[in-house]
Amino acid sequence: MAKFTAQDIQPGQRFEQRQGFFWRVARLIQFPGEDAIHVQLINERDSSNTKTVSVSALLDRSLFKLVEK
C-alpha cells in the first residue's frame, strides 16, 4: 500500500485503534486559529462514543491503522 496521507482521509473511512476498537471518520474539522486539522471519530460499537483527534495522531501507525475495504 502506498503511504497514506492527510489528504487521503475521507468521512466514512474505518480505523482500528491499538486496543481493538474500530472507529469511523465522521468529519474533518479545522478549528479557528489552529493550523492542525482534526478528525471526529465515531466508535462502531457505540455511536454515542465519539472522539476528536488530530490528523497527525490518526496517521500515527502506533495509535491507529486504516482498515482496508
N, C-alpha and C positions, 0 to 999 in steps of 0.2 A: 504494500500500500504506500502511496506517495505521502509525503509529510502533510499532516492535517494542520491547517492554519485558521486564524480567527475569521478570515473572510469566508471560510467553508462552513461556519456554524449557521444552522438554519433552525427555525422553530419546527418541532416535531422530531428532531433527532434524539436518539437514545444514548445515554452514557451510563456506564457501570462504575459505581464508586468502589473503592477498595474493600469495603466491608460487605459487599454483595448487594448493595441497594441499587436499584435501577431508577434513573431519572430521565424525564423528557424535557427538552428545551421548550419553554412556553413563549419566551420573548427575549430579545436583546434590549438592554437598557443603557442609555447614555445619561448619566446623572449630570445636572448643571454644575459647571465649574470643575469637572473631572475629565481627564484625558482617557482614562481606562474605561473600556466597555465592559458591562456586566451582563450576566445571563440569569434569568429567573428559571429555576428548575422545579418541576413537579414530580413528587415521588409516585411511581407507578402503582404501588400497592395502596397508597392513601393520598388521594388528590388534595386533601386538606393540609398535607405536609409539603411545604414549599421552602426553597432556599434561594438566595441570591449569591452568586459567586462571580469573581472576576473572570474574564475570558482567559487570562493567563493561568488561573487556577484550574479551569476546566481543561486546558490543554496540557497540564502537567500530568504526565502519564503515571506518576507515583500516586496521584489522587484519583484520577478518572481515566476511563478509556472509552472510546467511541464503540458502540455496538453496531456492527455492520448489519445491513438488511439481509 
